[in-house]
């Protein structure tokens, strides 16, 4: 069923179409404002350090705000709200997993990484291992993880703008995805890390403000009685008390229980391996500032994920499951539809204004995150693969930054093509796949490199390529890609792996391969280099 057929909830219907100029104006204002910021930042980008790390000039609070903006993606705002609205308690597990993951990043990765590298994850690995093979592997892994994450943002953009502009054709949705891709290419090529960071800070403030507003209005509707809100959600969902208990999505079969474990492992361990989050630690002047920025991020992100309770359960209480799934089968439009409902409905000016504001915030979220992801992958290509592998360290800073800009265009084109295919998948589920790939390929290699004396180049290559290949192959042959109505290719069935998230298999395999590759390697670990790296990572001595 097309969205316009869903009883008065789509702006495509004639009564609400009069408000579309307001929506388009808000979107245009945000895009113009962010482009102005990007051009301003671009004029201050003079060196590779400016392009990759914003000149390391951001304070702990600014970076914490930008990290929050980078992390609270379309999956957080659209996907989680939809998952909670459709699956209740099981949908809220995404919020818990995304938040708990920050403890791993804080305790194990943030400070040592800031002390040990310059611009990318490959810098840390190359310090005590053979440069060319590990930088190639780190660059490949960064690009693959970033593209998986970009899929979710592109899918969210297509769904969101389609809802607002009344576009129901596949060609129209693909065009929207392409326009988002072009915008992200502009942000990164012109603004670099400085422009991207400022856009992320603005977006974080907008997202928190918009979510606070919706949370307040939902709680006001239920007289600030959370029990009444949850009770109404359970009743309106058609599932009764089961809506508020574990098992609605992940407890029906043994396979779904395993899928839940796999999802949990991927969410908790994935953050510490996400390239676009890792590079944010290089934008502050000291390791202490990196640690403080993570503390700020935990506070901001924690508050936001608590508010997803109001977004998701509010949508379940005030909208029927049919209204949500008719709009988008995966539930990605639950938050914008809730905004319209809480503002007075699609026919009211209040409903249209609130929908426009919240959707503009969601669009801001998407643009900021895709810029961060594209910057991470293009930086890794330029710094690790082009400058240190292809040019063997002889590239000038100017050549390196130019290569990063060319890589941005290429990655943008690939993301547009894949995002068009993924437009009907739940964005929270797509992000969970990116987390699984990051935790399988990047996290084992980083931890071994920082904390294990016996780790070798062979171990790093086995871990990165093994974790990367296993996670990507398992995703390709899972229900995410084929066999189900909600799959990327629903008309065919080549899924032999039953789980929707590969983390349960691929993450332990990544750690195992890193250990096994190091033990079987004839290469002697560079103990002296490890000692230097240990001192550097723990004390910051000699850090850039």
C-alpha positions as CSV (number, residue, x, y, z in Angstrom):
1,X,0.0,0.0,0.0
2,X,1.3,3.4,-0.8
3,X,1.8,5.9,2.0
4,X,-0.9,8.2,0.6
5,X,-3.5,5.5,1.2
6,X,-2.8,5.3,4.9
7,X,-5.7,7.2,6.5
8,X,-4.6,10.8,6.6
9,X,-1.0,10.4,7.7
10,X,0.9,11.2,4.5
11,X,1.5,14.8,3.4
12,X,0.8,13.7,-0.1
13,X,-2.9,14.0,0.5
14,X,-4.5,17.1,-0.7
15,X,-5.5,18.5,2.7
16,X,-1.9,18.6,3.9
17,X,-0.1,19.4,0.7
18,X,-0.5,23.1,1.4
19,X,2.1,22.7,4.1
20,X,4.7,21.3,1.8
21,X,6.3,24.7,1.0
22,X,7.1,25.1,4.7
23,X,8.8,21.7,4.7
24,X,10.8,22.5,1.6
25,X,11.8,25.9,3.1
26,X,13.1,24.3,6.4
27,X,15.1,21.7,4.5
28,X,16.6,24.4,2.2
29,X,17.5,26.6,5.1
30,X,19.4,23.8,6.8
31,X,21.2,22.8,3.7
32,X,22.2,26.4,2.9
33,X,23.4,26.9,6.5
34,X,25.5,23.8,6.5
35,X,27.0,24.7,3.1
36,X,27.9,28.1,4.4
37,X,29.7,26.5,7.4
38,X,31.4,24.1,5.0
39,X,32.7,26.8,2.7
40,X,33.9,28.9,5.7
41,X,35.7,25.8,7.2
42,X,37.2,25.0,3.7
43,X,38.9,28.4,3.6
44,X,40.7,27.5,6.8
45,X,41.8,24.1,5.6
46,X,45.4,24.7,4.6
47,X,47.2,21.4,5.5
48,X,46.7,17.6,5.7
49,X,46.3,18.0,9.5
50,X,43.5,20.5,8.9
51,X,41.8,18.2,6.4
52,X,42.1,15.0,8.4
53,X,42.0,16.2,12.0
54,X,40.7,19.7,11.9
55,X,44.1,21.1,12.9
56,X,43.6,19.3,16.3
57,X,42.0,22.6,17.6
58,X,38.7,21.3,19.0
59,X,38.0,21.3,22.7
60,X,36.9,18.2,24.6
61,X,33.3,19.5,24.8
62,X,33.2,20.5,21.1
63,X,34.6,17.1,20.1
64,X,32.2,15.3,22.5
65,X,29.3,17.2,20.8
66,X,30.7,16.3,17.4
67,X,31.2,12.6,18.3
68,X,27.5,12.6,19.5
69,X,26.5,14.1,16.2
70,X,28.5,11.5,14.3
71,X,27.1,8.6,16.4
72,X,23.4,9.5,16.7
73,X,22.6,8.5,13.1
74,X,19.5,7.8,11.1
75,X,19.6,4.4,12.8
76,X,19.2,6.1,16.2
77,X,16.5,8.6,15.3
78,X,14.5,6.7,12.7
79,X,15.4,3.0,13.0
80,X,15.3,2.6,16.7
81,X,12.0,4.6,17.1
82,X,10.5,2.3,14.4
83,X,11.9,-0.9,16.0
84,X,10.4,0.1,19.4
85,X,7.1,1.1,17.8
86,X,6.8,-2.3,16.1
87,X,8.6,-4.7,18.6
88,X,8.4,-2.9,21.9
89,X,11.0,-4.2,24.4
90,X,13.0,-6.0,21.8
91,X,13.3,-2.8,19.7
92,X,14.7,-0.9,22.8
93,X,17.6,-3.4,22.9
94,X,19.2,-1.3,20.1
95,X,19.3,1.7,22.4
96,X,20.9,-0.2,25.2
97,X,23.5,-1.8,23.0
98,X,24.5,1.5,21.3
99,X,25.0,3.2,24.7
100,X,26.8,0.4,26.5
101,X,29.3,0.2,23.5
102,X,30.7,3.5,24.6
103,X,32.2,2.0,27.7
104,X,34.4,-0.3,25.5
105,X,35.5,2.7,23.5
106,X,36.3,4.8,26.6
107,X,38.1,2.1,28.5
108,X,40.1,0.4,25.8
109,X,40.5,2.6,22.7
110,X,40.0,6.4,23.0
111,X,43.2,7.4,24.8
112,X,45.7,4.9,23.5
113,X,44.5,5.5,19.9
114,X,44.9,9.3,20.3
115,X,48.4,8.9,21.6
116,X,49.5,6.3,19.0
117,X,48.3,7.6,15.7
118,X,48.2,10.6,13.5
119,X,45.1,10.5,11.3
120,X,43.9,6.9,10.8
121,X,43.7,3.4,12.3
122,X,46.5,2.3,9.9
123,X,48.9,4.6,11.7
124,X,48.6,2.6,14.9
125,X,49.1,-0.8,13.1
126,X,52.0,0.4,11.0
127,X,54.0,1.6,14.0
128,X,55.3,-1.9,14.9
129,X,54.5,-3.9,11.7
130,X,55.3,-3.9,8.0
131,X,53.7,-0.7,6.7
132,X,52.5,-1.5,3.2
133,X,50.5,-4.7,3.9
134,X,48.9,-3.5,7.2
135,X,48.0,-0.1,5.8
136,X,46.4,-1.7,2.7
137,X,44.4,-4.0,5.0
138,X,43.4,-1.1,7.3
139,X,42.3,1.0,4.4
140,X,40.2,-1.7,2.8
141,X,38.5,-2.5,6.1
142,X,37.8,1.2,6.8
143,X,36.2,1.7,3.4
144,X,34.0,-1.5,3.6
145,X,32.8,-0.6,7.2
146,X,32.0,3.0,6.1
147,X,30.1,1.8,3.1
148,X,27.9,-0.5,5.2
149,X,27.2,2.3,7.5
150,X,26.5,4.7,4.6
151,X,23.9,2.3,3.3
152,X,21.8,2.9,6.4
153,X,22.0,6.7,6.1
154,X,21.1,6.6,2.4
155,X,18.1,4.3,3.1
156,X,17.0,6.7,5.9
157,X,17.3,9.7,3.6
158,X,15.2,8.1,0.8
159,X,12.5,7.1,3.2
160,X,12.4,10.5,5.0
161,X,12.3,12.8,2.0
162,X,9.8,10.5,0.2
163,X,7.4,10.8,3.2
164,X,7.7,14.6,3.2
165,X,7.4,15.3,-0.5
166,X,4.8,12.6,-1.2
167,X,7.1,10.6,-3.5
168,X,6.1,7.0,-3.9
169,X,7.9,6.0,-7.0
170,X,11.2,4.0,-6.8
171,X,12.8,6.4,-9.3
172,X,12.0,9.4,-7.1
173,X,13.5,7.6,-4.0
174,X,16.6,6.8,-5.9
175,X,16.9,10.4,-7.0
176,X,16.7,11.5,-3.3
177,X,19.5,9.1,-2.4
178,X,21.6,10.5,-5.2
179,X,21.1,14.1,-4.0
180,X,22.1,13.2,-0.5
181,X,25.3,11.5,-1.9
182,X,26.1,14.7,-3.9
183,X,25.7,16.9,-0.8
184,X,28.0,14.7,1.3
185,X,30.6,14.8,-1.4
186,X,30.5,18.6,-1.4
187,X,30.8,18.7,2.5
188,X,33.9,16.5,2.6
189,X,35.7,17.8,-0.5
190,X,35.3,21.4,0.5
191,X,35.2,21.4,4.3
192,X,37.4,18.5,5.3
193,X,37.3,17.6,9.0
194,X,36.8,21.2,10.2
195,X,33.6,21.6,8.1
196,X,32.4,18.1,9.0
197,X,32.9,18.7,12.7
198,X,31.0,22.0,12.8
199,X,28.1,20.4,10.8
200,X,28.1,17.5,13.3
201,X,28.0,19.9,16.3
202,X,25.1,21.9,14.8
203,X,23.3,18.7,14.0
204,X,23.8,17.3,17.6
205,X,22.2,20.4,19.1
206,X,19.3,20.2,16.7
207,X,18.7,16.5,17.3
208,X,18.7,16.8,21.0
209,X,16.4,19.8,20.9
210,X,14.0,18.2,18.6
211,X,13.9,14.9,20.6
212,X,13.4,16.8,23.8
213,X,10.5,18.6,22.3
214,X,8.8,15.4,21.1
215,X,9.5,13.7,24.4
216,X,8.0,16.6,26.3
217,X,4.8,16.6,24.1
218,X,4.4,12.8,24.3
219,X,4.8,12.8,28.1
220,X,2.4,15.8,28.3
221,X,-0.2,13.8,26.4
222,X,0.0,11.1,29.1
223,X,0.2,13.6,32.0
224,X,3.9,12.6,32.5
225,X,2.8,9.2,33.6
226,X,5.3,6.7,31.9
227,X,3.2,3.8,33.1
228,X,0.1,5.1,31.2
229,X,2.3,5.6,28.1
230,X,3.6,2.0,28.2
231,X,0.2,0.7,28.9
232,X,-1.4,2.5,25.9
233,X,1.5,1.4,23.7
234,X,1.0,-2.3,24.7
235,X,-2.8,-2.0,24.2
236,X,-2.6,-0.2,20.8
237,X,0.1,-2.5,19.5
238,X,-2.3,-5.4,19.4
239,X,0.2,-7.6,21.3
240,X,-0.9,-6.8,24.8
241,X,1.6,-7.3,27.7
242,X,3.9,-9.3,25.3
243,X,4.8,-5.9,23.8
244,X,6.6,-4.9,27.0
245,X,8.4,-8.2,27.5
246,X,11.4,-9.8,25.9
247,X,10.8,-12.1,23.0
248,X,8.5,-10.4,20.5
249,X,11.2,-10.3,17.9
250,X,14.1,-12.3,19.2
251,X,12.5,-15.0,21.4
252,X,10.1,-16.8,19.0
253,X,12.6,-19.4,17.8
254,X,16.1,-20.7,18.7
255,X,17.4,-18.9,15.6
256,X,16.0,-15.5,16.7
257,X,17.5,-16.0,20.2
258,X,20.9,-16.5,18.6
259,X,20.3,-13.5,16.4
260,X,19.7,-11.5,19.6
261,X,23.0,-12.6,21.1
262,X,24.7,-11.9,17.8
263,X,23.2,-8.4,17.6
264,X,24.2,-7.6,21.2
265,X,27.8,-8.6,20.7
266,X,28.0,-6.6,17.5
267,X,26.5,-3.5,19.1
268,X,28.6,-3.5,22.2
269,X,32.0,-4.3,20.5
270,X,31.4,-2.5,17.2
271,X,31.7,1.2,18.3
272,X,35.4,0.8,19.3
273,X,36.1,-0.3,15.7
274,X,34.1,2.2,13.7
275,X,36.4,4.3,11.5
276,X,34.4,7.5,11.6
277,X,34.3,7.4,15.4
278,X,38.0,6.5,15.7
279,X,39.2,9.4,13.6
280,X,37.3,11.9,15.9
281,X,39.9,11.2,18.7
282,X,42.6,12.8,16.5
283,X,40.8,16.2,16.4
284,X,41.6,17.2,20.0
285,X,45.1,18.4,21.1
286,X,45.7,15.9,23.9
287,X,44.8,12.4,25.1
288,X,43.2,13.9,28.1
289,X,40.9,15.9,25.9
290,X,40.1,12.7,23.9
291,X,39.1,11.0,27.1
292,X,37.0,14.0,28.3
293,X,35.3,14.2,24.9
294,X,34.2,10.5,25.2
295,X,32.8,11.4,28.7
296,X,30.8,14.3,27.2
297,X,29.6,12.0,24.3
298,X,28.4,9.3,26.8
299,X,26.3,11.9,28.7
300,X,24.8,13.4,25.5
301,X,24.2,10.1,23.8
302,X,22.8,8.5,27.1
303,X,20.2,11.2,27.4
304,X,19.2,10.8,23.8
305,X,18.7,7.1,24.0
306,X,16.6,7.4,27.1
307,X,14.3,9.7,25.1
308,X,13.9,7.0,22.4
309,X,11.6,5.4,24.9
310,X,9.2,8.3,24.4
311,X,9.7,8.3,20.6
312,X,9.2,4.5,20.1
313,X,6.5,3.8,22.7
314,X,4.8,7.1,21.9
315,X,4.5,6.1,18.3
316,X,3.1,2.7,19.4
317,X,0.6,4.4,21.6
318,X,-0.6,7.0,19.2
319,X,-0.3,5.2,15.8
320,X,-1.5,1.8,14.8
321,X,1.0,-0.7,13.5
322,X,-0.7,-0.6,10.1
323,X,-0.2,3.1,9.9
324,X,3.5,2.7,10.6
325,X,4.1,-0.2,8.3
326,X,2.0,1.3,5.5
327,X,4.3,4.3,5.6
328,X,7.5,2.2,5.6
329,X,7.6,-1.6,6.1
330,X,10.6,-1.4,8.4
331,X,9.1,1.3,10.6
332,X,11.6,4.0,9.7
333,X,9.0,6.8,9.5
334,X,7.6,6.2,13.0
335,X,9.3,9.3,14.6
336,X,8.2,11.8,11.9
337,X,4.6,10.3,11.9
338,X,4.6,10.6,15.7
339,X,5.6,14.3,15.4
340,X,2.8,15.0,13.0
341,X,0.2,13.1,15.2
342,X,1.3,14.8,18.4
343,X,1.2,18.2,16.7
344,X,-2.5,17.8,15.8
345,X,-2.5,15.5,12.8
346,X,-1.7,15.8,9.1
347,X,-4.5,18.3,8.4
348,X,-3.4,20.7,11.1
349,X,-0.8,23.5,10.8
350,X,0.7,22.4,14.1
351,X,1.1,18.8,12.9
352,X,2.7,19.9,9.6
353,X,5.1,22.3,11.3
354,X,6.2,19.7,13.8
355,X,6.6,17.1,11.1
356,X,8.7,19.5,9.0
357,X,10.9,20.4,12.0
358,X,11.5,16.9,13.1
359,X,12.1,15.7,9.6
360,X,14.6,18.5,8.9
361,X,16.4,17.4,12.1
362,X,16.5,13.8,10.9
363,X,17.8,15.0,7.5
364,X,20.4,17.0,9.3
365,X,21.4,13.8,11.2
366,X,21.8,11.9,7.9
367,X,23.9,14.6,6.2
368,X,26.2,15.0,9.2
369,X,26.8,11.3,9.6
370,X,27.4,10.6,5.9
371,X,29.9,13.4,5.8
372,X,31.8,11.8,8.8
373,X,31.7,8.3,7.2
374,X,32.9,9.6,3.8
375,X,35.7,11.6,5.4
376,X,36.9,8.5,7.4
377,X,37.0,6.3,4.3
378,X,38.5,8.8,1.9
379,X,41.1,9.8,4.6
380,X,42.1,6.2,5.0
381,X,42.5,5.7,1.3
382,X,44.5,8.8,0.8
383,X,46.7,8.5,3.9
384,X,47.2,4.7,4.1
385,X,46.8,3.4,0.6
386,X,47.8,6.3,-1.7
387,X,50.5,8.1,0.3
388,X,52.1,5.2,2.2
389,X,51.5,2.2,-0.1
390,X,51.2,3.5,-3.7
391,X,53.6,6.5,-3.3
392,X,55.7,4.8,-0.5
393,X,55.6,7.8,1.8
394,X,56.8,10.2,-0.9
395,X,53.5,12.0,-1.6
396,X,53.3,15.7,-0.6
397,X,50.5,16.9,1.7
398,X,48.9,18.6,-1.2
399,X,48.9,15.4,-3.3
400,X,47.5,13.4,-0.3
401,X,44.6,15.8,0.3
402,X,43.8,15.8,-3.5
403,X,43.7,12.0,-3.4
404,X,41.3,12.1,-0.5
405,X,39.0,14.4,-2.5
406,X,39.0,12.1,-5.5
407,X,38.3,9.1,-3.2
408,X,35.4,11.0,-1.7
409,X,33.7,11.2,-5.1
410,X,34.3,7.5,-5.8
411,X,33.0,6.4,-2.4
412,X,30.0,8.7,-2.8
413,X,29.1,7.1,-6.1
414,X,29.3,3.6,-4.7
415,X,27.2,4.6,-1.7
416,X,24.5,6.1,-3.9
417,X,24.3,2.8,-5.9
418,X,24.1,0.6,-2.9
419,X,21.8,2.9,-0.9
420,X,19.3,2.8,-3.7
421,X,19.1,-1.0,-3.3
422,X,18.8,-0.8,0.5
423,X,16.0,1.9,0.6
424,X,13.4,-0.4,2.1
425,X,15.5,-2.0,4.9
426,X,15.3,-1.0,8.6
427,X,18.2,1.4,9.1
428,X,18.9,0.3,12.7
429,X,19.4,-3.3,11.3
430,X,21.7,-2.0,8.6
431,X,23.9,-0.1,11.1
432,X,24.1,-3.2,13.3
433,X,25.7,-5.0,10.3
434,X,28.3,-2.2,10.0
435,X,29.0,-2.7,13.8
436,X,29.5,-6.4,13.2
437,X,31.9,-5.9,10.4
438,X,33.9,-3.3,12.4
439,X,34.0,-5.5,15.5
440,X,35.1,-8.5,13.4
441,X,37.9,-6.8,11.4
442,X,39.0,-3.7,13.2
443,X,38.6,-4.2,16.9
444,X,40.7,-7.4,17.3
445,X,43.5,-5.9,15.3
446,X,43.5,-2.7,17.3
447,X,43.4,-4.4,20.7
448,X,46.1,-7.0,19.8
449,X,48.3,-4.2,18.4
450,X,48.0,-2.0,21.5
451,X,48.1,-4.7,24.2
452,X,49.8,-7.9,22.9
453,X,53.5,-8.1,22.6
454,X,53.5,-11.3,20.3
455,X,51.2,-9.8,17.7
456,X,52.7,-9.8,14.2
457,X,52.0,-8.5,10.7
458,X,50.6,-11.9,9.7
459,X,48.3,-11.8,12.6
460,X,47.0,-8.4,11.7
461,X,46.4,-9.4,8.1
462,X,44.7,-12.7,9.1
463,X,42.5,-10.8,11.6
464,X,41.5,-7.9,9.3
465,X,40.9,-9.9,6.1
466,X,39.5,-12.9,7.9
467,X,37.1,-10.9,10.0
468,X,36.2,-8.7,7.0
469,X,35.6,-11.6,4.6
470,X,33.6,-13.8,7.1
471,X,31.3,-11.0,8.2
472,X,30.6,-9.7,4.7
473,X,30.1,-13.2,3.2
474,X,27.7,-14.1,6.0
475,X,25.7,-10.9,5.4
476,X,25.5,-11.6,1.7
477,X,24.1,-15.1,2.3
478,X,21.8,-14.1,5.2
479,X,18.1,-13.1,5.2
480,X,19.2,-9.4,5.1
481,X,20.0,-9.8,1.4
482,X,17.5,-12.5,0.2
483,X,14.7,-14.9,1.1
484,X,12.4,-12.6,3.1
485,X,9.8,-10.0,2.1
486,X,11.9,-7.3,3.9
487,X,15.2,-8.4,2.2
488,X,17.3,-6.4,-0.2
489,X,16.4,-8.9,-3.0
490,X,13.0,-10.4,-1.8
491,X,12.3,-12.3,-5.0
492,X,15.2,-14.7,-4.7
493,X,16.5,-17.0,-2.0
494,X,20.2,-17.8,-1.7
495,X,20.4,-17.4,2.1
496,X,22.2,-20.3,3.8
497,X,23.2,-18.4,7.0
498,X,20.1,-18.2,9.2
499,X,21.1,-15.2,11.3
500,X,20.5,-11.6,10.3
501,X,23.7,-10.4,12.1
502,X,27.0,-12.2,11.6
503,X,28.6,-11.0,14.8
504,X,28.2,-14.3,16.8
505,X,30.5,-16.1,14.2
506,X,32.6,-13.4,12.6
507,X,33.8,-11.5,15.8
508,X,35.2,-14.5,17.6
509,X,36.7,-15.6,14.3
510,X,38.5,-12.2,13.9
511,X,40.1,-12.6,17.3
512,X,41.0,-16.2,16.7
513,X,42.6,-15.5,13.3
514,X,44.7,-12.7,14.8
515,X,46.0,-15.0,17.5
516,X,46.5,-18.0,15.2
517,X,48.2,-15.9,12.4
518,X,50.7,-14.5,15.0
519,X,51.5,-17.9,16.5
520,X,52.0,-19.5,13.1
521,X,54.0,-16.6,11.6
522,X,57.8,-17.1,11.3
523,X,58.2,-13.3,11.7
524,X,59.7,-12.3,15.0
525,X,57.7,-9.6,16.8
526,X,59.5,-6.3,17.2
527,X,59.6,-6.2,21.0
528,X,61.4,-2.9,21.0
529,X,58.8,-1.2,18.8
530,X,56.0,-2.7,21.0
531,X,57.7,-1.2,24.1
532,X,57.8,2.2,22.4
533,X,54.2,1.9,21.4
534,X,53.2,0.8,24.9
535,X,54.8,3.9,26.5
536,X,53.4,6.2,23.8
537,X,49.9,4.8,24.0
538,X,49.7,5.0,27.8
539,X,51.6,8.3,28.4
540,X,51.2,10.3,25.2
541,X,55.0,10.7,24.9
542,X,55.8,11.7,21.3
543,X,52.1,11.9,20.3
544,X,51.3,14.2,17.4
